[in-house]
Amino acid sequence: MDPLIGALVGAPLLGAGILLVGGRRLDRTGHWIGCLWAAVSFVIGVVLFADLLSRSPAQRTLTSHLFTWVPVAGFQADVGFQLDQLSMTFVLLITGVGTLIHIYSVGYMEHDENRRKFFGYLNLFLAAMLLLVLADNYLLLYVGWEGVGLASYLLIGFWQHKPSAATAAKKAFLVNRVGDMGLSIAIMVMFTTFGSFAFRPVFAHVGDVSQGRLTTIGLLLLLAACGKSAQVPLQSWLGDAMEGPTPVSALIHAATMVTAGVYLVVRSGAIFNAAPTAQLAVCVVGAVTLVFGAIVGCAKDDIKKALAGSTMSQIGYMMLAAGLGPIGYVFAIMHLVTHGFFKAGLFLGAGSVMHGMNDEVDMRKFGALRKYMPVTYVTFGLGYLAIIGFPGLSGYWSKDKIIEAAFAKGGGEGWILGAVALVGAGITAFYMTRVMLMTFFGDKRWQPAPSPDRPSAEPAAAETHGAGQPHELGATHGEGEMPHPHESPKIMTIPMCILAFGSVFAGGLLSINSAFLKWLQPVTGHSDGHSPVATWEVTVATLVVLVLGVALAWQQYGRQAVPAVAPRGSLLTRAARRDLLQDDFNHVVLVRGGEHLTRSLVYLDHTLVDGAVNGTAAGVGGLSGRLRRLQNGFVRSYAVSMLGGTAVLVAATLLMRGV
């Protein structure tokens, strides 16, 4: 089975190489080549999963050493893989959901002239993420980590002719570099502390290291996780990432990039368990972000950006659970899996809506689409019910467990974290009901396609596919043409239906006889918390806030007409529309602060450094200029100099003899 572990990464990596190097000759078949290699990786994952199931829990860790990467005295880096229950869970999610997104993209990107390159980037994304979760050491994990960052940059900025897309890609790349510094420094500290950066020796010797050093490593890992998983304070890139094609949004938000931070924290559980301060910091970051993202999602009229705020919030739930330690690790990963189904389905559903609405993203220009797009309506609706935690659906089984685990932390911290998680559940019900009502219910609010003289409400987010070509299959829509919503083709709706099935049943299936808990426990560990409230009380409270959130959204968007232009709103609403001023904060503190710092350094450089260098040069030049006057080329001057020198020597001799 060892060669198959490497083949998991090798299959999509080979596909990326073929598609990106093969050239235009593969334009007609490149998309199917991309789908094939993604599917091959998924099949290999299923085979390896079956092999793990056939083993006893204690023997479900497979390792594969490929080669020694950096053999230096006192420092050795290997390229090796570790497949256990945790990495296997990610492998199935990445390859399974990733393959469905590949298939969906065949239809969605049909008219894009660079479709082959797009599928090459998708394959590269899968390969990098698989390398990240299969690495048996932090240095190799870092390679996959950076590979994911590169692939996300290429995909977010895929439509390079749009300045907004190029800017969004650059923003995602730069913000993630901040987090990546945390991971790189953490690896350096690990090596100086443990003499290794491989998982096994590091985790085995955690007890031999001071808590201060472990806290430092934990906080650095948290910084890295904040960057990749778009958690406060490194969350500003996520909304702008919607500039990429919608399948990219589904891939980044559901199965790959934003889950990497959660994986890093859970995989490093031994470190965080021994560093309570760092563990509490993870909880705080998750709690703040889950409310932050939910509030942002409430104010967005762009359907994709509303879902982006939702992703930020749901990852916040996972980080909160991961910060709870052994009480919450399993539930963090369980919510990650269920979220992979319903969030991918929601994004693909949003892409289907855009497909039938002239690439419009403004929900104020939707309405009544349930009559025209029944499959999209049902699949999107099931994802909506799952994410708000409707009883029996996937989100209900995972999110409620996180809320229970938060209360089980005990003390004042447990009450605060549990209350925040409950409030987040209510806000989630509100903004997702808002999305559902504005898109599929009410009256038709459709408007003609935007033209240069009449731009859309949010032109930066409107998608154009290829070199000015629409993505709608077999149709074109010109400026000023009214949309004609219709159901998407089967190549797009079938993946949506499969994801909707997972949105409904995944959580329940994983919860049967605590199957998922037993599966992950050998890797993550688990301890039952002692909650100050009973399970049924948490369930009732969650259902109450859910109903309140839905009712409030129905009152505002179901019973009342949706205005074509968003009202001014309260101060909080206006701030939420601007992502709670996160970009403004970054601009004032980081951009302007950086400018002032740079100017100060330039001034110091000019006045002190250059002043000292230039002053020395000027002094040497002045001295040499004066000395140069003595070498003027006139014989009489040299004669006078010789006479003066002779006089000095004679005088000195006479004085010495007189003494």
VOGU-3710 file (C-alpha; in Angstrom, 3 decimals, decimal comma):
1> mdpligalvg> 0,000/0,000/0,000  2,970/2,350/0,443  3,268/3,255/-3,273  -0,424/4,110/-3,343  0,084/6,832/-0,724  2,499/8,636/-3,014  0,128/8,066/-5,939  -2,537/10,066/-4,092  -0,423/13,177/-4,601  1,170/12,037/-7,835
11> apllgagill> -2,071/11,594/-9,796  -3,331/15,207/-9,706  0,265/16,491/-9,863  0,782/14,524/-13,083  -2,508/15,883/-14,410  -1,383/19,448/-13,650  1,914/18,843/-15,431  0,228/17,412/-18,523  -2,309/20,219/-18,762  0,047/23,108/-18,072
21> vggrrldrtg> 2,867/21,853/-20,301  0,829/20,116/-23,011  -0,160/23,329/-24,739  -3,112/24,195/-26,957  -3,251/20,733/-28,482  -5,038/19,624/-25,300  -7,657/22,385/-25,318  -10,416/20,073/-26,563  -9,764/17,301/-24,030  -7,914/19,022/-21,182
31> hwigclwaav> -10,959/19,358/-18,941  -11,610/15,619/-19,074  -7,938/14,906/-18,365  -8,213/17,078/-15,257  -11,361/15,269/-14,125  -9,742/11,889/-14,791  -6,714/12,477/-12,578  -8,831/13,929/-9,783  -11,080/10,860/-9,956  -8,046/8,536/-10,006
41> sfvigvvlfa> -6,820/10,133/-6,788  -10,261/9,652/-5,229  -10,352/5,962/-6,233  -6,893/5,450/-4,715  -8,160/7,150/-1,566  -11,127/4,787/-1,379  -8,812/1,771/-1,778  -6,563/3,006/1,019  -9,602/3,757/3,186  -10,814/0,187/2,754
51> dllsrspaqr> -7,350/-1,047/3,727  -7,369/1,061/6,898  -10,808/-0,238/7,834  -9,535/-3,805/7,558  -6,880/-3,093/10,189  -7,210/-2,757/13,934  -7,336/0,853/15,226  -3,785/0,594/16,577  -2,416/-0,395/13,142  -4,111/2,252/11,043
61> tltshlftwv> -1,065/4,451/10,583  0,759/3,819/7,304  4,055/5,500/6,467  5,906/5,805/3,194  9,444/7,151/2,872  10,205/8,358/-0,646  13,694/9,827/-0,391  15,969/11,978/1,741  15,438/15,547/0,669  18,207/17,456/2,489
71> pvagfqadvg> 20,995/15,237/3,913  23,270/17,560/5,892  25,253/16,859/9,047  22,957/17,534/11,981  20,024/18,301/9,689  18,038/15,832/7,634  14,769/16,510/5,826  12,887/13,581/4,332  10,082/13,368/1,844  7,786/10,930/3,587
81> fqldqlsmtf> 4,061/10,427/3,980  1,913/9,458/6,940  -1,588/8,149/6,342  -3,734/7,771/9,434  -7,366/8,335/10,346  -7,028/12,123/10,357  -5,229/12,463/7,037  -7,503/9,806/5,499  -10,544/11,905/6,385  -9,048/14,873/4,578
91> vllitgvgtl> -7,992/12,756/1,605  -11,549/11,535/1,007  -12,994/15,032/1,433  -10,409/16,715/-0,808  -10,532/14,164/-3,607  -14,261/13,408/-3,386  -15,596/16,951/-3,261  -12,735/18,107/-5,484  -13,699/15,620/-8,206  -17,326/16,789/-8,095
101> ihiysvgyme> -16,155/20,390/-8,475  -14,005/19,349/-11,447  -17,022/17,763/-13,127  -19,194/20,799/-12,415  -16,493/23,021/-13,908  -16,720/21,189/-17,243  -20,088/22,835/-17,795  -19,456/26,058/-15,934  -16,260/26,908/-17,834  -17,356/25,516/-21,212
111> hdenrrkffg> -16,962/28,752/-23,137  -13,728/29,861/-21,486  -10,866/29,745/-23,961  -8,399/28,979/-21,148  -10,360/26,078/-19,699  -7,427/23,663/-20,054  -5,223/25,910/-17,936  -8,015/26,282/-15,392  -8,204/22,501/-14,913  -4,429/22,350/-14,651
121> ylnlflaaml> -4,607/24,812/-11,773  -7,403/22,792/-10,142  -5,249/19,636/-10,313  -2,304/21,554/-8,872  -4,533/22,733/-6,014  -5,568/19,162/-5,171  -1,970/17,922/-5,304  -0,727/20,673/-2,991  -3,509/20,119/-0,472  -2,963/16,355/-0,477
131> llvladnyll> 0,757/16,897/0,115  -0,109/19,161/3,029  -2,292/16,599/4,822  -0,140/13,551/4,010  3,264/14,943/5,011  4,870/13,245/8,004  6,829/16,338/9,011  6,262/20,066/9,262  8,815/21,029/6,619  7,143/18,922/3,923
141> lyvgwegvgl> 3,777/20,164/5,178  5,138/23,672/4,589  5,818/22,797/0,947  2,189/21,783/0,493  1,139/24,850/2,474  2,955/27,133/0,028  1,702/25,098/-2,925  -1,866/25,750/-1,826  -1,050/29,460/-1,587  0,376/29,471/-5,115
151> asylligfwq> -2,578/27,565/-6,575  -5,072/29,862/-4,857  -3,253/32,885/-6,282  -3,463/31,434/-9,786  -7,140/30,503/-9,481  -8,412/33,639/-7,748  -6,705/35,747/-10,399  -7,600/33,393/-13,255  -9,496/36,107/-15,130  -6,481/38,378/-15,317
161> hkpsaataak> -8,216/40,823/-17,656  -10,253/41,978/-14,638  -8,205/44,369/-12,474  -10,358/43,398/-9,490  -9,411/39,726/-9,922  -5,709/40,505/-10,182  -5,934/42,696/-7,081  -7,843/40,017/-5,141  -5,252/37,367/-6,023  -2,422/39,622/-4,902
171> kaflvnrvgd> -4,258/40,432/-1,691  -4,828/36,754/-0,867  -1,196/35,989/-1,611  0,193/38,796/0,552  -2,115/38,253/3,528  -1,261/34,568/3,513  2,439/35,383/3,470  1,974/36,998/6,880  0,534/33,780/8,257  3,172/31,693/6,473
181> mglsiaimvm> 5,867/33,544/8,380  4,329/32,116/11,544  4,620/28,567/10,243  8,175/29,012/8,971  9,372/30,483/12,279  7,511/27,760/14,209  9,406/25,104/12,231  12,711/26,810/13,055  11,829/26,953/16,748  10,806/23,289/16,640
191> fttfgsfafr> 14,131/22,259/15,172  16,132/24,215/17,736  13,935/22,804/20,523  13,443/19,172/19,514  16,238/18,658/16,990  13,594/17,591/14,480  10,455/18,791/12,722  8,947/15,341/12,090  5,623/14,711/13,803  6,573/11,652/15,846
201> pvfahvgdvs> 9,748/12,915/17,588  8,238/16,361/18,169  5,045/15,023/19,757  6,946/12,384/21,737  9,125/14,986/23,482  6,565/17,693/24,143  6,644/16,871/27,842  10,369/17,627/28,009  10,009/21,256/26,895  9,082/24,329/28,900
211> qgrlttigll> 5,539/25,598/28,615  6,777/28,994/27,449  8,527/27,480/24,443  5,451/25,400/23,590  3,235/28,482/23,891  5,500/30,293/21,442  5,264/27,443/18,943  1,496/27,198/19,430  0,915/30,908/18,843  3,074/30,832/15,713
221> lllaacgksa> 1,079/27,871/14,390  -2,121/29,762/15,186  -0,878/32,737/13,174  -0,333/30,414/10,224  -3,788/28,910/10,661  -5,375/32,373/10,744  -3,881/33,152/7,350  -4,949/29,995/5,534  -8,340/29,660/7,251  -9,217/33,381/7,039
231> qvplqswlgd> -9,548/33,903/10,770  -9,285/37,229/12,583  -7,004/39,158/12,125  -5,953/37,702/8,732  -9,441/37,296/7,278  -9,553/40,223/4,867  -8,638/38,214/1,744  -11,558/35,796/1,793  -14,342/38,034/0,495  -12,209/39,361/-2,356
241> amegptpvsa> -11,330/35,787/-3,335  -14,838/35,606/-4,822  -13,374/37,308/-7,905  -12,273/33,875/-9,092  -14,622/31,534/-10,979  -17,342/30,098/-8,747  -15,904/26,521/-8,788  -12,753/28,034/-7,278  -14,834/29,517/-4,473  -16,353/26,090/-3,814
251> lihaatmvta> -12,954/24,392/-3,822  -11,232/26,956/-1,594  -14,122/27,343/0,849  -15,282/23,755/1,169  -12,603/21,147/0,651  -9,152/22,656/0,562  -7,520/25,922/1,520  -9,602/27,224/4,404  -9,585/23,812/6,083  -5,779/23,731/6,171
261> gvylvvrsga> -5,579/25,866/9,310  -7,980/23,599/11,174  -5,931/20,578/10,114  -2,721/22,228/11,340  -4,156/22,926/14,798  -5,693/19,473/15,214  -2,597/17,713/13,879  -0,528/19,722/16,395  -2,877/18,793/19,224  -0,048/17,431/21,382
271> ifnaaptaql> 1,606/20,860/21,353  -1,587/22,774/22,107  -2,610/20,347/24,855  0,616/21,190/26,671  0,234/24,948/26,070  -3,063/26,116/27,640  -2,445/29,764/26,755  -2,058/28,991/23,065  -5,083/26,709/23,246  -7,199/29,471/24,756
281> avcvvgavtl> -5,989/31,822/22,015  -7,318/29,374/19,424  -10,709/29,415/21,174  -10,789/33,210/21,276  -9,853/33,534/17,610  -12,534/31,016/16,625  -15,221/32,655/18,771  -14,462/36,160/17,494  -14,328/35,020/13,871  -17,564/33,033/13,952
291> vfgaivgcak> -19,453/36,165/15,032  -17,400/38,462/12,781  -18,090/36,400/9,659  -21,767/35,959/10,497  -22,300/39,716/10,885  -20,540/40,369/7,577  -22,716/37,743/5,882  -25,863/39,519/7,075  -25,091/42,708/5,126  -23,848/41,377/1,780
301> ddikkalags> -26,071/41,594/-1,296  -23,517/39,714/-3,409  -24,560/36,062/-3,054  -20,991/34,768/-3,194  -19,702/37,276/-0,649  -22,566/36,403/1,702  -21,456/32,771/1,456  -17,842/33,867/1,979  -18,818/35,478/5,276  -20,576/32,240/6,114
311> tmsqigymml> -17,403/30,255/5,450  -15,414/32,540/7,706  -17,994/31,991/10,441  -18,194/28,207/10,045  -14,413/27,846/10,092  -14,589/29,913/13,274  -16,759/27,166/14,783  -14,137/24,600/13,813  -11,316/26,658/15,309  -13,315/27,138/18,485
321> aaglgpigyv> -13,785/23,384/18,761  -10,109/22,726/17,992  -9,139/25,160/20,756  -11,140/23,126/23,266  -8,585/20,336/23,043  -9,525/16,654/23,319  -13,128/17,628/24,063  -13,510/19,269/20,677  -10,961/17,912/18,170  -13,304/15,256/16,784
331> faimhlvthg> -16,212/17,679/16,484  -14,013/20,255/14,731  -13,155/17,701/12,043  -16,714/16,398/11,905  -18,041/19,897/11,241  -15,281/20,352/8,680  -16,528/17,267/6,810  -20,209/18,205/6,909  -19,320/21,778/5,976  -17,427/20,426/2,985
341> ffkaglflga> -20,676/18,995/1,620  -23,148/21,772/2,286  -20,819/24,694/1,576  -19,608/23,209/-1,705  -23,251/22,627/-2,631  -24,168/26,192/-1,724  -21,387/27,681/-3,828  -22,156/25,460/-6,797  -25,803/26,432/-6,379  -24,798/30,092/-6,426
351> gsvmhgmnde> -22,882/29,432/-9,631  -25,948/27,769/-11,115  -28,038/30,826/-10,256  -25,478/33,072/-11,894  -25,452/30,769/-14,907  -29,129/31,528/-15,481  -29,015/35,208/-14,492  -26,484/36,721/-16,897  -23,690/36,323/-14,326  -25,521/38,599/-11,902
361> vdmrkfgalr> -24,476/38,259/-8,258  -26,649/40,930/-6,637  -29,447/39,125/-4,760  -31,590/42,260/-4,947  -31,883/41,478/-8,655  -33,005/37,873/-8,145  -36,317/36,658/-6,703  -38,811/33,892/-7,573  -36,094/31,653/-9,040  -37,519/28,534/-7,406
371> kympvtyvtf> -40,063/28,365/-10,242  -37,423/28,449/-12,961  -34,557/26,497/-11,393  -36,170/23,686/-9,388  -33,091/21,460/-9,034  -30,920/24,378/-7,963  -33,629/25,483/-5,564  -33,928/22,079/-3,896  -30,191/21,372/-3,661  -29,401/24,883/-2,464
381> glgylaiigf> -32,291/24,669/-0,023  -30,998/21,424/1,479  -27,562/23,027/1,905  -29,277/25,989/3,573  -31,135/23,738/6,014  -27,923/21,864/6,776  -25,850/24,958/7,535  -28,434/26,492/9,875  -28,563/23,234/11,843  -32,050/22,030/10,926
391> pglsgywskd> -32,753/18,911/13,020  -31,588/15,717/11,365  -29,424/17,321/8,683  -25,631/17,342/8,678  -25,025/20,680/10,355  -27,302/19,745/13,223  -25,104/16,804/14,201  -21,794/18,666/14,064  -22,554/22,264/15,090  -24,629/21,273/18,124
401> kiieaafakg> -21,756/19,113/19,322  -19,402/22,081/19,133  -21,799/24,200/21,198  -22,077/21,404/23,765  -18,289/21,038/23,881  -17,918/24,806/24,397  -20,176/24,710/27,436  -18,326/21,611/28,645  -15,057/23,562/28,879  -16,320/24,649/32,265
411> ggegwilgav> -15,962/27,824/34,278  -16,617/31,296/33,002  -14,737/30,567/29,774  -17,109/27,723/28,931  -20,207/29,866/29,474  -18,811/32,687/27,352  -17,708/30,431/24,501  -20,976/28,491/24,567  -23,035/31,693/24,536  -21,029/33,075/21,602
421> alvgagitaf> -21,525/29,840/19,676  -25,276/30,019/20,349  -25,476/33,626/19,171  -23,552/32,650/16,060  -26,094/29,917/15,337  -28,919/32,456/15,483  -27,125/34,902/13,186  -26,346/32,039/10,789  -30,049/31,209/10,581  -30,805/34,871/9,841
431> ymtrvmlmtf> -28,320/35,554/7,057  -28,787/32,193/5,333  -32,582/32,601/5,404  -32,021/36,060/3,953  -29,992/34,555/1,100  -32,662/31,924/0,480  -35,563/34,384/0,473  -33,872/37,034/-1,657  -32,804/34,475/-4,248  -35,645/32,004/-4,611
441> fgdkrwqpap> -38,760/33,656/-3,143  -40,692/36,877/-3,512  -41,340/38,739/-6,741  -39,097/38,861/-9,771  -36,621/41,701/-9,507  -34,647/40,913/-12,616  -32,848/43,641/-14,500  -31,162/43,759/-17,912  -27,548/42,764/-18,248  -25,234/45,648/-17,322
451> spdrpsaepa> -23,753/47,841/-20,024  -20,905/50,359/-19,886  -23,487/53,135/-19,498  -25,367/51,318/-16,730  -23,004/49,253/-14,581  -24,283/46,634/-12,194  -24,645/47,254/-8,472  -21,413/45,424/-7,709  -19,383/45,406/-10,947  -16,265/44,174/-9,225
461> aaethgagqp> -17,933/40,884/-8,404  -19,744/40,259/-11,698  -18,163/37,352/-13,547  -17,174/37,245/-17,194  -16,019/33,937/-18,554  -13,102/33,892/-20,896  -12,330/36,714/-23,272  -15,641/38,457/-22,908  -17,652/35,273/-23,454  -20,601/34,199/-21,313
471> helgathgeg> -20,473/30,821/-19,665  -24,107/29,968/-20,347  -24,246/26,809/-22,435  -25,348/27,346/-25,999  -26,497/30,924/-25,399  -25,260/34,462/-25,354  -26,569/37,483/-23,613  -25,840/41,012/-24,720  -25,889/44,315/-22,960  -29,360/45,355/-21,920
481> emphphespk> -30,831/41,868/-22,419  -33,175/40,600/-19,724  -32,095/37,327/-18,077  -33,991/34,156/-18,910  -33,393/31,950/-15,859  -33,394/28,245/-16,556  -32,033/25,116/-14,975  -28,363/24,310/-15,436  -27,308/21,273/-17,497  -26,850/17,868/-15,895
491> imtipmcila> -23,072/18,144/-15,893  -23,592/20,857/-13,267  -26,716/19,651/-11,454  -25,555/16,058/-10,836  -22,605/17,152/-8,617  -25,009/19,518/-6,858  -27,397/16,628/-6,144  -24,602/14,437/-4,763  -23,454/17,230/-2,470  -27,056/17,812/-1,378
501> fgsvfaggll> -27,257/14,127/-0,428  -24,172/14,616/1,748  -25,688/17,780/3,213  -28,645/15,737/4,401  -27,120/12,452/5,497  -23,375/12,875/6,160  -23,727/14,113/9,729  -26,231/11,442/10,720  -24,171/8,645/9,192  -21,029/9,804/10,982
511> sinsaflkwl> -22,927/9,961/14,278  -24,306/6,404/14,217  -22,845/4,597/17,241  -20,324/7,458/17,530  -18,621/6,033/14,433  -16,648/9,143/13,559  -15,528/9,681/17,154  -14,231/6,106/17,338  -12,529/6,505/13,961  -10,524/9,621/14,915
521> qpvtghsdgh> -9,962/8,940/18,613  -6,674/7,012/18,163  -5,160/10,100/16,518  -6,863/13,075/18,149  -7,833/11,563/21,470  -11,125/12,400/23,155  -12,333/13,228/26,619  -15,909/13,742/27,718  -16,461/17,193/29,100  -18,725/17,894/32,036
531> spvatwevtv> -21,119/20,498/30,743  -22,960/22,738/33,227  -26,041/22,313/31,020  -27,665/19,124/29,808  -27,497/18,063/26,178  -31,217/18,533/25,697  -30,950/22,063/27,053  -28,300/22,925/24,465  -30,461/21,389/21,736  -33,512/23,371/22,806
541> atlvvlvlgv> -31,540/26,607/23,083  -30,023/26,061/19,632  -33,445/25,404/18,105  -34,864/28,515/19,778  -32,164/30,814/18,365  -32,525/29,081/14,996  -36,259/29,786/14,915  -35,679/33,375/16,020  -33,122/33,929/13,277  -35,393/32,450/10,599
551> alawqqygrq> -38,402/34,407/11,854  -36,517/37,702/11,876  -35,278/37,119/8,325  -38,803/36,167/7,200  -40,215/39,309/8,778  -37,683/41,501/7,002  -37,294/39,770/3,642  -40,242/37,408/3,314  -43,194/39,529/4,313  -41,831/42,765/2,908
561> avpavaprgs> -40,741/43,670/-0,595  -36,997/43,709/-1,128  -35,958/47,201/-2,271  -33,880/47,426/-5,435  -31,301/49,528/-3,599  -30,172/48,632/-0,116  -31,343/51,165/2,475  -28,694/53,111/4,341  -29,183/51,055/7,482  -27,662/51,394/10,917
571> lltraarrdl> -24,042/52,137/11,670  -23,398/48,408/12,221  -25,041/47,545/8,897  -22,936/50,079/7,032  -19,820/48,792/8,745  -20,749/45,186/7,910  -21,140/46,105/4,250  -17,525/47,254/4,440  -16,496/43,969/6,075  -16,583/45,572/9,529
581> lqddfnhvvl> -13,934/48,022/8,351  -11,260/45,347/8,152  -9,733/46,827/4,994  -9,968/50,324/6,457  -8,162/49,128/9,566  -5,474/47,412/7,503  -5,039/50,519/5,385  -4,704/52,867/8,337  -2,584/50,633/10,564  -0,565/48,597/8,088
591> vrggehltrs> -0,481/50,516/4,805  -0,207/54,040/6,183  1,783/52,816/9,154  4,111/51,062/6,752  4,415/54,203/4,665  5,340/56,287/7,730  7,809/53,657/8,882  9,351/53,518/5,422  9,656/57,309/5,246  11,262/57,362/8,684
601> lvyldhtlvd> 13,749/54,695/7,661  14,495/56,562/4,424  15,072/59,764/6,412  17,401/57,967/8,815  19,180/56,388/5,890  19,667/59,730/4,186  20,653/61,669/7,279  22,640/59,162/9,335  23,886/56,386/7,082  24,288/58,386/3,887
611> gavngtaagv> 25,394/61,409/5,934  28,197/59,433/7,583  29,279/57,833/4,313  29,044/61,038/2,299  30,700/63,053/5,085  33,642/60,660/5,185  33,921/60,778/1,427  33,764/64,584/1,455  36,450/64,796/4,157  38,786/62,469/2,269
621> gglsgrlrrl> 38,100/64,380/-0,932  38,852/67,756/0,710  42,066/66,475/2,247  43,201/64,946/-0,998  42,394/68,183/-2,812  44,617/70,125/-0,457  47,423/67,582/-0,704  47,105/67,678/-4,473  48,214/71,329/-4,436  51,639/70,203/-3,323
631> qngfvrsyav> 52,025/68,198/-6,548  51,636/71,029/-9,092  54,407/70,086/-11,543  56,490/73,286/-11,164  60,254/72,773/-10,541  60,505/75,896/-8,405  57,856/74,496/-6,049  59,706/71,221/-5,707  62,983/73,167/-5,143  61,371/75,207/-2,371
641> smlggtavlv> 60,031/71,975/-0,838  63,477/70,399/-0,986  65,053/73,523/0,505  62,492/73,607/3,297  63,000/69,923/4,018  66,761/70,342/4,059  66,418/73,261/6,448  64,254/71,190/8,751  66,771/68,319/8,717  69,726/70,651/9,417
651> aatllmrgv> 67,882/72,348/12,255  66,909/69,024/13,742  70,503/67,762/13,513  71,918/70,867/15,211  69,353/70,625/17,970  70,142/66,986/18,574  73,889/67,665/18,761  73,340/70,574/21,078  71,442/68,299/23,404
//
